[in-house]
Amino acid sequence: EKAATTVQAHIRGSKTRKQTKSTSAAAPAQAGAVDGVDPDKAATSVQAAIRGSKTRKQVKEQKSAATTVQSRIRGRNSRKSKPVPSTAEDTDQAEAAAKLQAVTRGQQARKRRASLETIREAAAAVEGGVERVGGEGELEVFIECANALPAMDRGGRADPYVKFALNGSDFSTKVMEGDLNPIYEASFKVKGVLEDLMLNPLTLCLFDKDKFSKDDPMGEVSVSLEGLLTEDKLTFEKQPLDKAKSGTLSFSVQWRSAERLANDAAREAIDEEIKGETIEQFYINVIVFNIKEVASGKINDLLASKTGSKLLA
């Protein structure tokens, strides 16, 4: 701007000198015009260019500052904001979803009550059945092996494992890498009331373990546990897999009542106590230290299993 003002002053001085000397109008002004360019217009253009450059620079800086401020504000709002229904339509959808969930829970509760009634009716027809299904204990699921499973990998292999849910808990065997005839011999124990454990079918699902993607389903087996009403153990040999090209699964289910669990624990404790003793030493220990146990019949049963005879008739 100073340079432009100096140029303008120089131009005005040049014009004044030209008028004073009354030189020829046709002669080019040495200081006023260069190559036919009007000095006034040139100076004005210089000033406009300078002001435009400064204005553009200021606008750019202001925009940058505004963008930074807006970004910080959006970040704070995002951290502070909570998901809430923004419209009446959203509110209606949320209420509809809540009602649907309530209806679903009600249906499940009614289905559960109906299943319990069915189990109890069946139990009433069996001697001691009602007490049995209403009693507590432990259910053991023993997964033995699988055979002729379908190949899941390009090399004709698979990495199978078995997964299932029971009484609200999830269980899984170990992964048998590259094996289409895996032997698991895995035992899983769940405590609860028998009728609750019998409510739903037991569904065992096989999956192929993948390292870099979701595990692929290989098939499943679903069986009813109603047989536990009268039997302590149910054995399922080579059950064909559903939803699979080939394959079978072998497993068993065993129920132990709370009373039986207590008796088994007592037997194990006694076995540990008399380990390494001769029969004579065992009889002496029984007579001296376990008179009450003998009288109750527990030791008699143990003797019968070990010697084929009972201490007391």
C-alpha positions as CSV (number, residue, x, y, z in Angstrom):
1,E,0.0,0.0,0.0
2,K,2.9,2.4,0.8
3,A,4.5,1.6,-2.5
4,A,1.2,2.2,-4.4
5,T,0.7,5.6,-2.6
6,T,4.3,6.6,-3.5
7,V,3.6,5.7,-7.2
8,Q,0.4,7.8,-7.1
9,A,2.2,10.8,-5.6
10,H,4.9,10.5,-8.2
11,I,2.3,10.3,-11.0
12,R,0.5,13.4,-9.7
13,G,3.8,15.3,-9.5
14,S,4.7,14.3,-13.0
15,K,1.4,15.6,-14.3
16,T,1.8,18.9,-12.6
17,R,5.3,19.4,-14.0
18,K,4.0,18.6,-17.5
19,Q,1.3,21.2,-17.2
20,T,3.8,23.8,-16.0
21,K,6.3,23.3,-18.8
22,S,3.4,23.2,-21.4
23,T,5.2,20.5,-23.3
24,S,3.7,18.9,-26.3
25,A,0.6,16.9,-25.5
26,A,1.7,14.2,-27.9
27,A,5.0,13.5,-26.0
28,P,4.8,10.5,-23.8
29,A,5.0,11.2,-20.1
30,Q,8.3,9.8,-18.9
31,A,7.2,9.2,-15.4
32,G,3.5,8.8,-16.0
33,A,3.0,6.1,-18.7
34,V,5.0,3.1,-19.6
35,D,4.3,1.1,-22.8
36,G,0.7,2.7,-23.0
37,V,-0.3,1.6,-19.5
38,D,-2.3,4.1,-17.4
39,P,-0.3,4.6,-14.2
40,D,-3.4,5.4,-12.1
41,K,-5.0,2.1,-13.1
42,A,-1.8,0.2,-12.5
43,A,-1.5,1.6,-9.0
44,T,-5.1,0.9,-8.2
45,S,-4.7,-2.7,-9.4
46,V,-1.6,-3.1,-7.2
47,Q,-3.6,-1.8,-4.1
48,A,-6.5,-4.1,-4.9
49,A,-4.3,-7.1,-5.3
50,I,-2.6,-6.4,-2.0
51,R,-5.9,-5.9,-0.1
52,G,-7.3,-9.1,-1.8
53,S,-4.3,-11.2,-0.7
54,K,-4.6,-10.0,2.9
55,T,-8.3,-10.6,2.9
56,R,-7.9,-14.2,1.5
57,K,-5.3,-14.9,4.1
58,Q,-7.5,-13.6,6.9
59,V,-10.5,-15.6,5.7
60,K,-8.5,-18.8,5.4
61,E,-7.2,-18.3,9.0
62,Q,-10.7,-17.6,10.3
63,K,-12.1,-20.7,8.6
64,S,-9.3,-22.9,10.0
65,A,-10.0,-21.5,13.5
66,A,-13.7,-22.0,13.1
67,T,-13.2,-25.6,11.9
68,T,-11.0,-26.4,14.9
69,V,-13.6,-25.0,17.4
70,Q,-16.5,-26.8,15.7
71,S,-14.5,-30.1,15.8
72,R,-13.9,-29.7,19.6
73,I,-17.5,-28.9,20.2
74,R,-18.7,-31.9,18.3
75,G,-16.3,-34.1,20.2
76,R,-17.6,-32.8,23.6
77,N,-21.2,-33.2,22.6
78,S,-20.5,-36.7,21.3
79,R,-19.0,-37.7,24.7
80,K,-21.7,-36.1,26.7
81,S,-24.7,-37.1,24.6
82,K,-26.9,-40.1,25.5
83,P,-29.1,-42.1,23.1
84,V,-32.6,-41.0,23.6
85,P,-35.6,-41.2,21.4
86,S,-35.4,-38.1,19.2
87,T,-39.0,-38.3,17.8
88,A,-42.4,-39.5,18.8
89,E,-42.0,-42.3,16.2
90,D,-38.8,-43.5,18.0
91,T,-40.7,-43.5,21.3
92,D,-43.5,-45.6,19.8
93,Q,-41.1,-48.1,18.4
94,A,-39.3,-48.5,21.8
95,E,-42.7,-49.0,23.5
96,A,-43.7,-51.6,20.9
97,A,-40.4,-53.4,21.4
98,A,-40.9,-53.5,25.1
99,K,-44.4,-54.9,24.7
100,L,-43.2,-57.6,22.3
101,Q,-40.5,-58.6,24.8
102,A,-43.1,-58.8,27.6
103,V,-45.3,-61.0,25.4
104,T,-42.4,-63.3,24.5
105,R,-41.5,-63.7,28.2
106,G,-45.1,-64.5,29.0
107,Q,-45.2,-67.1,26.3
108,Q,-42.0,-68.7,27.6
109,A,-43.4,-68.7,31.1
110,R,-46.6,-70.4,30.0
111,K,-44.6,-73.0,28.0
112,R,-42.4,-73.7,31.0
113,R,-45.5,-74.2,33.2
114,A,-47.1,-76.5,30.7
115,S,-43.9,-78.6,30.4
116,L,-43.6,-78.8,34.1
117,E,-47.2,-80.0,34.4
118,T,-46.6,-82.7,31.8
119,I,-43.5,-83.9,33.6
120,R,-45.3,-84.0,36.9
121,E,-48.3,-85.8,35.5
122,A,-45.9,-88.5,34.1
123,A,-44.1,-88.6,37.4
124,A,-47.4,-89.2,39.3
125,A,-47.9,-92.3,37.3
126,V,-44.6,-93.8,38.5
127,E,-44.0,-95.0,42.1
128,G,-41.8,-92.4,43.8
129,G,-41.8,-90.3,40.6
130,V,-43.0,-87.1,42.1
131,E,-40.3,-87.1,44.7
132,R,-37.7,-88.1,42.1
133,V,-38.4,-85.2,39.7
134,G,-38.7,-82.7,42.5
135,G,-35.4,-83.7,44.1
136,E,-32.0,-82.1,43.7
137,G,-29.0,-83.7,42.4
138,E,-26.4,-83.7,39.6
139,L,-26.7,-84.4,35.9
140,E,-23.6,-85.6,34.1
141,V,-23.3,-85.3,30.4
142,F,-20.5,-87.6,29.0
143,I,-19.5,-86.9,25.4
144,E,-17.6,-90.0,24.1
145,C,-16.8,-89.5,20.4
146,A,-17.9,-88.6,16.9
147,N,-17.5,-90.5,13.7
148,A,-17.4,-89.9,10.0
149,L,-17.7,-86.1,10.3
150,P,-17.8,-84.1,7.1
151,A,-14.6,-82.4,5.9
152,M,-14.7,-78.7,6.3
153,D,-11.3,-77.6,5.0
154,R,-9.8,-77.7,1.5
155,G,-7.4,-80.4,2.7
156,G,-10.3,-82.7,3.6
157,R,-9.9,-82.0,7.3
158,A,-11.8,-80.4,10.2
159,D,-11.2,-79.1,13.7
160,P,-14.4,-80.2,15.5
161,Y,-15.6,-79.5,19.0
162,V,-19.0,-80.0,20.7
163,K,-20.9,-77.2,22.4
164,F,-24.2,-77.2,24.3
165,A,-26.2,-75.3,26.9
166,L,-27.9,-76.8,30.0
167,N,-29.7,-75.1,32.9
168,G,-28.4,-71.6,31.9
169,S,-24.8,-72.6,31.5
170,D,-22.7,-73.1,28.4
171,F,-20.3,-76.0,27.9
172,S,-17.7,-77.0,25.3
173,T,-15.3,-79.8,24.6
174,K,-11.7,-79.2,23.5
175,V,-11.0,-78.8,19.8
176,M,-9.7,-81.9,18.0
177,E,-7.5,-80.6,15.2
178,G,-7.6,-82.3,11.9
179,D,-9.7,-85.2,13.1
180,L,-12.9,-86.4,11.4
181,N,-13.4,-89.2,14.1
182,P,-12.6,-87.4,17.3
183,I,-12.6,-89.1,20.7
184,Y,-13.5,-86.6,23.4
185,E,-14.3,-88.6,26.5
186,A,-15.3,-85.3,28.1
187,S,-17.5,-85.1,31.2
188,F,-19.7,-82.1,32.3
189,K,-21.7,-81.9,35.5
190,V,-24.6,-79.6,36.3
191,K,-26.4,-79.4,39.6
192,G,-30.1,-78.7,39.9
193,V,-33.6,-80.0,40.2
194,L,-34.4,-82.9,37.9
195,E,-37.6,-81.6,36.5
196,D,-35.9,-78.3,35.6
197,L,-33.1,-80.2,33.8
198,M,-35.7,-82.3,31.9
199,L,-37.7,-79.3,30.7
200,N,-36.0,-78.9,27.3
201,P,-34.3,-81.4,25.0
202,L,-30.6,-81.6,25.2
203,T,-29.1,-80.3,22.0
204,L,-25.4,-81.0,21.2
205,C,-23.9,-78.9,18.4
206,L,-20.7,-79.6,16.5
207,F,-18.6,-76.8,15.1
208,D,-15.4,-76.5,13.0
209,K,-12.9,-74.2,14.6
210,D,-11.6,-71.4,12.3
211,K,-8.8,-69.1,13.3
212,F,-9.6,-66.2,11.0
213,S,-13.4,-66.4,10.6
214,K,-16.6,-67.5,12.4
215,D,-16.7,-71.2,13.4
216,D,-18.7,-73.3,10.9
217,P,-21.6,-75.5,12.1
218,M,-21.1,-79.2,11.3
219,G,-24.4,-80.6,12.6
220,E,-26.3,-81.2,15.8
221,V,-28.1,-83.9,17.8
222,S,-31.2,-83.2,20.0
223,V,-32.6,-85.8,22.4
224,S,-35.3,-85.8,25.1
225,L,-34.4,-86.3,28.7
226,E,-37.8,-87.7,29.7
227,G,-36.3,-91.1,30.2
228,L,-34.6,-89.9,33.4
229,L,-38.0,-90.1,35.0
230,T,-37.4,-93.8,35.5
231,E,-33.8,-94.4,34.5
232,D,-30.6,-93.1,36.1
233,K,-28.6,-93.3,32.9
234,L,-29.5,-92.8,29.2
235,T,-27.0,-93.9,26.6
236,F,-27.1,-92.6,23.0
237,E,-24.8,-94.5,20.6
238,K,-23.9,-93.1,17.2
239,Q,-26.8,-90.7,16.9
240,P,-27.0,-89.3,13.3
241,L,-26.2,-85.6,13.0
242,D,-29.0,-83.3,11.8
243,K,-28.2,-80.5,9.4
244,A,-25.1,-82.4,8.2
245,K,-24.1,-84.4,5.2
246,S,-22.7,-87.2,7.4
247,G,-21.5,-88.0,10.9
248,T,-22.7,-89.5,14.2
249,L,-22.2,-88.6,17.9
250,S,-22.1,-90.9,20.9
251,F,-22.8,-89.7,24.4
252,S,-24.6,-90.5,27.6
253,V,-26.5,-88.7,30.4
254,Q,-26.6,-89.8,34.0
255,W,-28.6,-88.5,37.0
256,R,-27.4,-88.8,40.6
257,S,-29.7,-87.7,43.4
258,A,-28.4,-85.7,46.3
259,E,-28.7,-88.8,48.5
260,R,-26.7,-90.9,46.1
261,L,-24.1,-88.2,45.8
262,A,-23.7,-88.3,49.6
263,N,-23.5,-92.1,49.7
264,D,-20.9,-92.1,46.9
265,A,-18.8,-89.5,48.7
266,A,-19.0,-91.6,51.9
267,R,-17.9,-94.7,50.0
268,E,-15.0,-92.9,48.4
269,A,-13.9,-91.7,51.9
270,I,-14.0,-95.2,53.3
271,D,-12.2,-96.6,50.3
272,E,-9.4,-94.0,50.8
273,E,-9.3,-94.9,54.5
274,I,-8.9,-98.7,54.0
275,K,-6.6,-98.5,51.0
276,G,-3.9,-101.1,51.4
277,E,-5.4,-102.9,54.4
278,T,-6.0,-106.6,54.6
279,I,-9.6,-107.9,55.0
280,E,-8.8,-108.8,58.6
281,Q,-7.6,-105.3,59.4
282,F,-10.7,-103.9,57.6
283,Y,-13.1,-105.9,59.7
284,I,-11.3,-104.8,62.9
285,N,-11.5,-101.2,61.9
286,V,-15.2,-101.6,61.0
287,I,-16.0,-103.2,64.4
288,V,-14.0,-100.8,66.5
289,F,-14.5,-97.5,64.8
290,N,-17.6,-97.8,62.6
291,I,-20.2,-99.6,64.7
292,K,-22.9,-97.0,63.7
293,E,-22.0,-97.2,60.1
294,V,-22.3,-101.0,60.2
295,A,-25.7,-100.8,61.9
296,S,-27.0,-98.3,59.3
297,G,-26.1,-100.8,56.5
298,K,-23.6,-98.6,54.6
299,I,-20.6,-100.7,55.5
300,N,-22.6,-103.9,54.8
301,D,-23.1,-102.8,51.2
302,L,-19.4,-101.9,50.9
303,L,-18.4,-105.3,52.3
304,A,-20.7,-107.1,49.9
305,S,-19.1,-105.3,47.0
306,K,-15.6,-106.2,48.2
307,T,-15.9,-109.7,49.6
308,G,-19.3,-111.0,48.4
309,S,-20.5,-111.3,52.0
310,K,-22.0,-109.0,54.6
311,L,-20.8,-108.5,58.2
312,L,-24.4,-108.3,59.5
313,A,-27.3,-110.4,58.3
